[in-house]
Amino acid sequence: MGFFRDQEKRLAVRLLSWQLQRMNRPLPPAEDMERLAARLVNDAHHIARSRGRNVIAILKEMVDDMKK
């Protein structure tokens, strides 16, 4: 992965950790978190390509939707 994709994945891991802690749920193992974050980043890039939106904003929305 490139530099920016790695940064986005790190941000997704932090957002996921924050959301799970806020919901008082246990954090999954680091490998699972990284795998989920990579999937979220890929999905966000796909959405951004089709809709022309910001990847970071899409990531935030996707993590917020987890609590619903």
PDB file of N, CA, C and O in Angstrom:
ATOM      1  N   MET A   1       0.838  -1.186   0.000  1.00  0.00           N
ATOM      2  CA  MET A   1       0.000   0.000   0.000  1.00  0.00           C
ATOM      3  C   MET A   1       0.876   1.240   0.000  1.00  0.00           C
ATOM      4  O   MET A   1       2.037   1.217   0.410  1.00  0.00           O
ATOM      5  N   GLY A   2       0.285   2.309  -0.468  1.00  0.00           N
ATOM      6  CA  GLY A   2       0.998   3.565  -0.493  1.00  0.00           C
ATOM      7  C   GLY A   2       0.922   4.287   0.844  1.00  0.00           C
ATOM      8  O   GLY A   2       0.218   3.872   1.765  1.00  0.00           O
ATOM      9  N   PHE A   3       1.659   5.367   0.916  1.00  0.00           N
ATOM     10  CA  PHE A   3       1.742   6.153   2.150  1.00  0.00           C
ATOM     11  C   PHE A   3       0.361   6.640   2.602  1.00  0.00           C
ATOM     12  O   PHE A   3      -0.003   6.490   3.768  1.00  0.00           O
ATOM     13  N   PHE A   4      -0.400   7.222   1.676  1.00  0.00           N
ATOM     14  CA  PHE A   4      -1.698   7.776   2.055  1.00  0.00           C
ATOM     15  C   PHE A   4      -2.682   6.686   2.456  1.00  0.00           C
ATOM     16  O   PHE A   4      -3.466   6.871   3.387  1.00  0.00           O
ATOM     17  N   ARG A   5      -2.647   5.571   1.776  1.00  0.00           N
ATOM     18  CA  ARG A   5      -3.548   4.471   2.111  1.00  0.00           C
ATOM     19  C   ARG A   5      -3.212   3.940   3.504  1.00  0.00           C
ATOM     20  O   ARG A   5      -4.113   3.597   4.269  1.00  0.00           O
ATOM     21  N   ASP A   6      -1.918   3.871   3.837  1.00  0.00           N
ATOM     22  CA  ASP A   6      -1.515   3.435   5.182  1.00  0.00           C
ATOM     23  C   ASP A   6      -2.017   4.405   6.245  1.00  0.00           C
ATOM     24  O   ASP A   6      -2.480   3.986   7.305  1.00  0.00           O
ATOM     25  N   GLN A   7      -1.924   5.695   5.960  1.00  0.00           N
ATOM     26  CA  GLN A   7      -2.406   6.700   6.905  1.00  0.00           C
ATOM     27  C   GLN A   7      -3.916   6.583   7.097  1.00  0.00           C
ATOM     28  O   GLN A   7      -4.418   6.695   8.216  1.00  0.00           O
ATOM     29  N   GLU A   8      -4.628   6.359   6.010  1.00  0.00           N
ATOM     30  CA  GLU A   8      -6.077   6.191   6.105  1.00  0.00           C
ATOM     31  C   GLU A   8      -6.428   4.945   6.915  1.00  0.00           C
ATOM     32  O   GLU A   8      -7.380   4.949   7.696  1.00  0.00           O
ATOM     33  N   LYS A   9      -5.654   3.886   6.724  1.00  0.00           N
ATOM     34  CA  LYS A   9      -5.905   2.659   7.481  1.00  0.00           C
ATOM     35  C   LYS A   9      -5.659   2.884   8.971  1.00  0.00           C
ATOM     36  O   LYS A   9      -6.426   2.401   9.804  1.00  0.00           O
ATOM     37  N   ARG A  10      -4.591   3.616   9.315  1.00  0.00           N
ATOM     38  CA  ARG A  10      -4.331   3.936  10.729  1.00  0.00           C
ATOM     39  C   ARG A  10      -5.460   4.760  11.322  1.00  0.00           C
ATOM     40  O   ARG A  10      -5.888   4.520  12.451  1.00  0.00           O
ATOM     41  N   LEU A  11      -5.939   5.727  10.561  1.00  0.00           N
ATOM     42  CA  LEU A  11      -7.058   6.548  11.028  1.00  0.00           C
ATOM     43  C   LEU A  11      -8.294   5.686  11.245  1.00  0.00           C
ATOM     44  O   LEU A  11      -9.007   5.859  12.233  1.00  0.00           O
ATOM     45  N   ALA A  12      -8.552   4.762  10.330  1.00  0.00           N
ATOM     46  CA  ALA A  12      -9.710   3.877  10.467  1.00  0.00           C
ATOM     47  C   ALA A  12      -9.590   3.010  11.712  1.00  0.00           C
ATOM     48  O   ALA A  12     -10.586   2.783  12.398  1.00  0.00           O
ATOM     49  N   VAL A  13      -8.390   2.519  12.019  1.00  0.00           N
ATOM     50  CA  VAL A  13      -8.179   1.722  13.233  1.00  0.00           C
ATOM     51  C   VAL A  13      -8.483   2.564  14.463  1.00  0.00           C
ATOM     52  O   VAL A  13      -9.148   2.098  15.389  1.00  0.00           O
ATOM     53  N   ARG A  14      -8.001   3.802  14.477  1.00  0.00           N
ATOM     54  CA  ARG A  14      -8.272   4.686  15.629  1.00  0.00           C
ATOM     55  C   ARG A  14      -9.755   4.982  15.761  1.00  0.00           C
ATOM     56  O   ARG A  14     -10.299   4.963  16.865  1.00  0.00           O
ATOM     57  N   LEU A  15     -10.414   5.254  14.640  1.00  0.00           N
ATOM     58  CA  LEU A  15     -11.854   5.528  14.689  1.00  0.00           C
ATOM     59  C   LEU A  15     -12.632   4.304  15.174  1.00  0.00           C
ATOM     60  O   LEU A  15     -13.553   4.431  15.981  1.00  0.00           O
ATOM     61  N   LEU A  16     -12.264   3.131  14.684  1.00  0.00           N
ATOM     62  CA  LEU A  16     -12.931   1.909  15.130  1.00  0.00           C
ATOM     63  C   LEU A  16     -12.716   1.665  16.620  1.00  0.00           C
ATOM     64  O   LEU A  16     -13.655   1.319  17.337  1.00  0.00           O
ATOM     65  N   SER A  17     -11.485   1.844  17.081  1.00  0.00           N
ATOM     66  CA  SER A  17     -11.175   1.655  18.505  1.00  0.00           C
ATOM     67  C   SER A  17     -11.984   2.618  19.358  1.00  0.00           C
ATOM     68  O   SER A  17     -12.564   2.229  20.372  1.00  0.00           O
ATOM     69  N   TRP A  18     -12.018   3.866  18.942  1.00  0.00           N
ATOM     70  CA  TRP A  18     -12.756   4.889  19.689  1.00  0.00           C
ATOM     71  C   TRP A  18     -14.241   4.542  19.751  1.00  0.00           C
ATOM     72  O   TRP A  18     -14.868   4.639  20.806  1.00  0.00           O
ATOM     73  N   GLN A  19     -14.798   4.135  18.603  1.00  0.00           N
ATOM     74  CA  GLN A  19     -16.233   3.822  18.572  1.00  0.00           C
ATOM     75  C   GLN A  19     -16.548   2.602  19.439  1.00  0.00           C
ATOM     76  O   GLN A  19     -17.545   2.605  20.162  1.00  0.00           O
ATOM     77  N   LEU A  20     -15.722   1.572  19.379  1.00  0.00           N
ATOM     78  CA  LEU A  20     -15.969   0.372  20.184  1.00  0.00           C
ATOM     79  C   LEU A  20     -15.824   0.668  21.678  1.00  0.00           C
ATOM     80  O   LEU A  20     -16.594   0.145  22.484  1.00  0.00           O
ATOM     81  N   GLN A  21     -14.858   1.491  22.057  1.00  0.00           N
ATOM     82  CA  GLN A  21     -14.694   1.865  23.461  1.00  0.00           C
ATOM     83  C   GLN A  21     -15.896   2.674  23.929  1.00  0.00           C
ATOM     84  O   GLN A  21     -16.366   2.500  25.053  1.00  0.00           O
ATOM     85  N   ARG A  22     -16.390   3.553  23.071  1.00  0.00           N
ATOM     86  CA  ARG A  22     -17.559   4.356  23.406  1.00  0.00           C
ATOM     87  C   ARG A  22     -18.789   3.484  23.628  1.00  0.00           C
ATOM     88  O   ARG A  22     -19.654   3.815  24.439  1.00  0.00           O
ATOM     89  N   MET A  23     -18.864   2.370  22.905  1.00  0.00           N
ATOM     90  CA  MET A  23     -19.998   1.459  23.020  1.00  0.00           C
ATOM     91  C   MET A  23     -19.759   0.409  24.105  1.00  0.00           C
ATOM     92  O   MET A  23     -20.577  -0.496  24.275  1.00  0.00           O
ATOM     93  N   ASN A  24     -18.647   0.517  24.844  1.00  0.00           N
ATOM     94  CA  ASN A  24     -18.277  -0.430  25.900  1.00  0.00           C
ATOM     95  C   ASN A  24     -18.186  -1.863  25.375  1.00  0.00           C
ATOM     96  O   ASN A  24     -18.595  -2.810  26.047  1.00  0.00           O
ATOM     97  N   ARG A  25     -17.652  -2.005  24.178  1.00  0.00           N
ATOM     98  CA  ARG A  25     -17.449  -3.319  23.594  1.00  0.00           C
ATOM     99  C   ARG A  25     -15.961  -3.635  23.596  1.00  0.00           C
ATOM    100  O   ARG A  25     -15.142  -2.728  23.447  1.00  0.00           O
ATOM    101  N   PRO A  26     -15.594  -4.901  23.761  1.00  0.00           N
ATOM    102  CA  PRO A  26     -14.167  -5.256  23.761  1.00  0.00           C
ATOM    103  C   PRO A  26     -13.556  -5.076  22.370  1.00  0.00           C
ATOM    104  O   PRO A  26     -14.212  -5.285  21.350  1.00  0.00           O
ATOM    105  N   LEU A  27     -12.298  -4.689  22.362  1.00  0.00           N
ATOM    106  CA  LEU A  27     -11.600  -4.522  21.092  1.00  0.00           C
ATOM    107  C   LEU A  27     -11.171  -5.889  20.561  1.00  0.00           C
ATOM    108  O   LEU A  27     -10.666  -6.719  21.318  1.00  0.00           O
ATOM    109  N   PRO A  28     -11.365  -6.123  19.283  1.00  0.00           N
ATOM    110  CA  PRO A  28     -10.893  -7.388  18.706  1.00  0.00           C
ATOM    111  C   PRO A  28      -9.365  -7.382  18.621  1.00  0.00           C
ATOM    112  O   PRO A  28      -8.744  -6.337  18.813  1.00  0.00           O
ATOM    113  N   PRO A  29      -8.760  -8.523  18.340  1.00  0.00           N
ATOM    114  CA  PRO A  29      -7.299  -8.559  18.197  1.00  0.00           C
ATOM    115  C   PRO A  29      -6.819  -7.570  17.117  1.00  0.00           C
ATOM    116  O   PRO A  29      -7.571  -7.203  16.215  1.00  0.00           O
ATOM    117  N   ALA A  30      -5.580  -7.160  17.231  1.00  0.00           N
ATOM    118  CA  ALA A  30      -5.017  -6.156  16.328  1.00  0.00           C
ATOM    119  C   ALA A  30      -5.109  -6.573  14.863  1.00  0.00           C
ATOM    120  O   ALA A  30      -5.375  -5.744  13.993  1.00  0.00           O
ATOM    121  N   GLU A  31      -4.890  -7.854  14.593  1.00  0.00           N
ATOM    122  CA  GLU A  31      -4.971  -8.334  13.208  1.00  0.00           C
ATOM    123  C   GLU A  31      -6.372  -8.142  12.637  1.00  0.00           C
ATOM    124  O   GLU A  31      -6.532  -7.732  11.488  1.00  0.00           O
ATOM    125  N   ASP A  32      -7.380  -8.442  13.447  1.00  0.00           N
ATOM    126  CA  ASP A  32      -8.763  -8.274  12.997  1.00  0.00           C
ATOM    127  C   ASP A  32      -9.096  -6.802  12.784  1.00  0.00           C
ATOM    128  O   ASP A  32      -9.789  -6.447  11.830  1.00  0.00           O
ATOM    129  N   MET A  33      -8.600  -5.951  13.674  1.00  0.00           N
ATOM    130  CA  MET A  33      -8.835  -4.507  13.530  1.00  0.00           C
ATOM    131  C   MET A  33      -8.204  -3.995  12.235  1.00  0.00           C
ATOM    132  O   MET A  33      -8.821  -3.216  11.508  1.00  0.00           O
ATOM    133  N   GLU A  34      -6.992  -4.424  11.950  1.00  0.00           N
ATOM    134  CA  GLU A  34      -6.308  -3.979  10.734  1.00  0.00           C
ATOM    135  C   GLU A  34      -7.041  -4.481   9.492  1.00  0.00           C
ATOM    136  O   GLU A  34      -7.166  -3.753   8.508  1.00  0.00           O
ATOM    137  N   ARG A  35      -7.521  -5.714   9.536  1.00  0.00           N
ATOM    138  CA  ARG A  35      -8.247  -6.283   8.402  1.00  0.00           C
ATOM    139  C   ARG A  35      -9.549  -5.513   8.170  1.00  0.00           C
ATOM    140  O   ARG A  35      -9.891  -5.189   7.032  1.00  0.00           O
ATOM    141  N   LEU A  36     -10.268  -5.224   9.251  1.00  0.00           N
ATOM    142  CA  LEU A  36     -11.513  -4.463   9.137  1.00  0.00           C
ATOM    143  C   LEU A  36     -11.243  -3.045   8.644  1.00  0.00           C
ATOM    144  O   LEU A  36     -11.983  -2.521   7.811  1.00  0.00           O
ATOM    145  N   ALA A  37     -10.181  -2.426   9.162  1.00  0.00           N
ATOM    146  CA  ALA A  37      -9.829  -1.074   8.736  1.00  0.00           C
ATOM    147  C   ALA A  37      -9.473  -1.054   7.253  1.00  0.00           C
ATOM    148  O   ALA A  37      -9.877  -0.141   6.534  1.00  0.00           O
ATOM    149  N   ALA A  38      -8.728  -2.043   6.791  1.00  0.00           N
ATOM    150  CA  ALA A  38      -8.361  -2.103   5.374  1.00  0.00           C
ATOM    151  C   ALA A  38      -9.612  -2.255   4.504  1.00  0.00           C
ATOM    152  O   ALA A  38      -9.716  -1.642   3.442  1.00  0.00           O
ATOM    153  N   ARG A  39     -10.557  -3.076   4.964  1.00  0.00           N
ATOM    154  CA  ARG A  39     -11.808  -3.244   4.214  1.00  0.00           C
ATOM    155  C   ARG A  39     -12.597  -1.937   4.182  1.00  0.00           C
ATOM    156  O   ARG A  39     -13.144  -1.563   3.145  1.00  0.00           O
ATOM    157  N   LEU A  40     -12.655  -1.240   5.325  1.00  0.00           N
ATOM    158  CA  LEU A  40     -13.363   0.049   5.369  1.00  0.00           C
ATOM    159  C   LEU A  40     -12.727   1.065   4.432  1.00  0.00           C
ATOM    160  O   LEU A  40     -13.429   1.795   3.733  1.00  0.00           O
ATOM    161  N   VAL A  41     -11.391   1.114   4.416  1.00  0.00           N
ATOM    162  CA  VAL A  41     -10.693   2.066   3.550  1.00  0.00           C
ATOM    163  C   VAL A  41     -10.968   1.733   2.080  1.00  0.00           C
ATOM    164  O   VAL A  41     -11.229   2.632   1.281  1.00  0.00           O
ATOM    165  N   ASN A  42     -10.910   0.454   1.724  1.00  0.00           N
ATOM    166  CA  ASN A  42     -11.199   0.065   0.340  1.00  0.00           C
ATOM    167  C   ASN A  42     -12.629   0.426  -0.046  1.00  0.00           C
ATOM    168  O   ASN A  42     -12.871   0.939  -1.139  1.00  0.00           O
ATOM    169  N   ASP A  43     -13.577   0.157   0.854  1.00  0.00           N
ATOM    170  CA  ASP A  43     -14.969   0.518   0.584  1.00  0.00           C
ATOM    171  C   ASP A  43     -15.132   2.028   0.448  1.00  0.00           C
ATOM    172  O   ASP A  43     -15.862   2.504  -0.421  1.00  0.00           O
ATOM    173  N   ALA A  44     -14.451   2.775   1.307  1.00  0.00           N
ATOM    174  CA  ALA A  44     -14.533   4.240   1.257  1.00  0.00           C
ATOM    175  C   ALA A  44     -13.970   4.764  -0.065  1.00  0.00           C
ATOM    176  O   ALA A  44     -14.517   5.700  -0.648  1.00  0.00           O
ATOM    177  N   HIS A  45     -12.883   4.163  -0.534  1.00  0.00           N
ATOM    178  CA  HIS A  45     -12.320   4.592  -1.817  1.00  0.00           C
ATOM    179  C   HIS A  45     -13.277   4.270  -2.969  1.00  0.00           C
ATOM    180  O   HIS A  45     -13.419   5.057  -3.905  1.00  0.00           O
ATOM    181  N   HIS A  46     -13.913   3.136  -2.894  1.00  0.00           N
ATOM    182  CA  HIS A  46     -14.883   2.769  -3.928  1.00  0.00           C
ATOM    183  C   HIS A  46     -16.049   3.766  -3.949  1.00  0.00           C
ATOM    184  O   HIS A  46     -16.471   4.216  -5.014  1.00  0.00           O
ATOM    185  N   ILE A  47     -16.554   4.099  -2.778  1.00  0.00           N
ATOM    186  CA  ILE A  47     -17.655   5.065  -2.675  1.00  0.00           C
ATOM    187  C   ILE A  47     -17.197   6.434  -3.166  1.00  0.00           C
ATOM    188  O   ILE A  47     -17.932   7.117  -3.879  1.00  0.00           O
ATOM    189  N   ALA A  48     -15.990   6.835  -2.788  1.00  0.00           N
ATOM    190  CA  ALA A  48     -15.474   8.147  -3.196  1.00  0.00           C
ATOM    191  C   ALA A  48     -15.337   8.227  -4.718  1.00  0.00           C
ATOM    192  O   ALA A  48     -15.631   9.263  -5.316  1.00  0.00           O
ATOM    193  N   ARG A  49     -14.893   7.137  -5.341  1.00  0.00           N
ATOM    194  CA  ARG A  49     -14.768   7.126  -6.798  1.00  0.00           C
ATOM    195  C   ARG A  49     -16.126   7.264  -7.470  1.00  0.00           C
ATOM    196  O   ARG A  49     -16.263   7.976  -8.465  1.00  0.00           O
ATOM    197  N   SER A  50     -17.118   6.590  -6.931  1.00  0.00           N
ATOM    198  CA  SER A  50     -18.424   6.610  -7.585  1.00  0.00           C
ATOM    199  C   SER A  50     -19.212   7.888  -7.286  1.00  0.00           C
ATOM    200  O   SER A  50     -20.007   8.333  -8.113  1.00  0.00           O
ATOM    201  N   ARG A  51     -18.997   8.473  -6.116  1.00  0.00           N
ATOM    202  CA  ARG A  51     -19.783   9.650  -5.724  1.00  0.00           C
ATOM    203  C   ARG A  51     -18.985  10.949  -5.696  1.00  0.00           C
ATOM    204  O   ARG A  51     -19.563  12.030  -5.589  1.00  0.00           O
ATOM    205  N   GLY A  52     -17.656  10.851  -5.791  1.00  0.00           N
ATOM    206  CA  GLY A  52     -16.833  12.053  -5.795  1.00  0.00           C
ATOM    207  C   GLY A  52     -16.749  12.748  -4.455  1.00  0.00           C
ATOM    208  O   GLY A  52     -16.737  13.977  -4.392  1.00  0.00           O
ATOM    209  N   ARG A  53     -16.690  11.969  -3.371  1.00  0.00           N
ATOM    210  CA  ARG A  53     -16.631  12.564  -2.042  1.00  0.00           C
ATOM    211  C   ARG A  53     -15.272  12.321  -1.412  1.00  0.00           C
ATOM    212  O   ARG A  53     -14.431  11.623  -1.979  1.00  0.00           O
ATOM    213  N   ASN A  54     -15.058  12.899  -0.238  1.00  0.00           N
ATOM    214  CA  ASN A  54     -13.821  12.794   0.518  1.00  0.00           C
ATOM    215  C   ASN A  54     -13.767  11.453   1.247  1.00  0.00           C
ATOM    216  O   ASN A  54     -14.730  11.066   1.909  1.00  0.00           O
ATOM    217  N   VAL A  55     -12.641  10.743   1.127  1.00  0.00           N
ATOM    218  CA  VAL A  55     -12.494   9.421   1.730  1.00  0.00           C
ATOM    219  C   VAL A  55     -12.591   9.492   3.249  1.00  0.00           C
ATOM    220  O   VAL A  55     -13.232   8.638   3.861  1.00  0.00           O
ATOM    221  N   ILE A  56     -11.969  10.490   3.868  1.00  0.00           N
ATOM    222  CA  ILE A  56     -11.978  10.610   5.329  1.00  0.00           C
ATOM    223  C   ILE A  56     -13.405  10.830   5.840  1.00  0.00           C
ATOM    224  O   ILE A  56     -13.800  10.234   6.842  1.00  0.00           O
ATOM    225  N   ALA A  57     -14.165  11.661   5.174  1.00  0.00           N
ATOM    226  CA  ALA A  57     -15.550  11.899   5.581  1.00  0.00           C
ATOM    227  C   ALA A  57     -16.372  10.619   5.470  1.00  0.00           C
ATOM    228  O   ALA A  57     -17.216  10.339   6.321  1.00  0.00           O
ATOM    229  N   ILE A  58     -16.121   9.848   4.419  1.00  0.00           N
ATOM    230  CA  ILE A  58     -16.837   8.588   4.233  1.00  0.00           C
ATOM    231  C   ILE A  58     -16.471   7.610   5.338  1.00  0.00           C
ATOM    232  O   ILE A  58     -17.345   6.929   5.874  1.00  0.00           O
ATOM    233  N   LEU A  59     -15.172   7.530   5.692  1.00  0.00           N
ATOM    234  CA  LEU A  59     -14.738   6.642   6.777  1.00  0.00           C
ATOM    235  C   LEU A  59     -15.443   6.987   8.082  1.00  0.00           C
ATOM    236  O   LEU A  59     -15.926   6.104   8.791  1.00  0.00           O
ATOM    237  N   LYS A  60     -15.498   8.270   8.390  1.00  0.00           N
ATOM    238  CA  LYS A  60     -16.158   8.704   9.622  1.00  0.00           C
ATOM    239  C   LYS A  60     -17.626   8.284   9.627  1.00  0.00           C
ATOM    240  O   LYS A  60     -18.135   7.809  10.643  1.00  0.00           O
ATOM    241  N   GLU A  61     -18.301   8.456   8.504  1.00  0.00           N
ATOM    242  CA  GLU A  61     -19.708   8.064   8.421  1.00  0.00           C
ATOM    243  C   GLU A  61     -19.874   6.560   8.588  1.00  0.00           C
ATOM    244  O   GLU A  61     -20.806   6.106   9.251  1.00  0.00           O
ATOM    245  N   MET A  62     -18.964   5.782   7.985  1.00  0.00           N
ATOM    246  CA  MET A  62     -19.059   4.326   8.067  1.00  0.00           C
ATOM    247  C   MET A  62     -18.876   3.850   9.506  1.00  0.00           C
ATOM    248  O   MET A  62     -19.574   2.940   9.953  1.00  0.00           O
ATOM    249  N   VAL A  63     -17.945   4.459  10.227  1.00  0.00           N
ATOM    250  CA  VAL A  63     -17.715   4.072  11.625  1.00  0.00           C
ATOM    251  C   VAL A  63     -18.895   4.512  12.480  1.00  0.00           C
ATOM    252  O   VAL A  63     -19.313   3.773  13.372  1.00  0.00           O
ATOM    253  N   ASP A  64     -19.438   5.692  12.230  1.00  0.00           N
ATOM    254  CA  ASP A  64     -20.604   6.131  12.987  1.00  0.00           C
ATOM    255  C   ASP A  64     -21.806   5.222  12.750  1.00  0.00           C
ATOM    256  O   ASP A  64     -22.608   5.007  13.658  1.00  0.00           O
ATOM    257  N   ASP A  65     -21.933   4.692  11.546  1.00  0.00           N
ATOM    258  CA  ASP A  65     -23.046   3.786  11.238  1.00  0.00           C
ATOM    259  C   ASP A  65     -22.955   2.461  11.979  1.00  0.00           C
ATOM    260  O   ASP A  65     -23.948   1.741  12.081  1.00  0.00           O
ATOM    261  N   MET A  66     -21.763   2.124  12.502  1.00  0.00           N
ATOM    262  CA  MET A  66     -21.603   0.875  13.243  1.00  0.00           C
ATOM    263  C   MET A  66     -22.476   0.833  14.482  1.00  0.00           C
ATOM    264  O   MET A  66     -22.929  -0.242  14.874  1.00  0.00           O
ATOM    265  N   LYS A  67     -22.724   1.975  15.110  1.00  0.00           N
ATOM    266  CA  LYS A  67     -23.463   1.975  16.369  1.00  0.00           C
ATOM    267  C   LYS A  67     -24.960   1.814  16.162  1.00  0.00           C
ATOM    268  O   LYS A  67     -25.697   1.627  17.130  1.00  0.00           O
ATOM    269  N   LYS A  68     -25.416   1.880  14.941  1.00  0.00           N
ATOM    270  CA  LYS A  68     -26.854   1.742  14.666  1.00  0.00           C
ATOM    271  C   LYS A  68     -27.223   0.315  14.458  1.00  0.00           C
ATOM    272  O   LYS A  68     -28.390   0.008  14.216  1.00  0.00           O
TER     273      LYS A  68
END
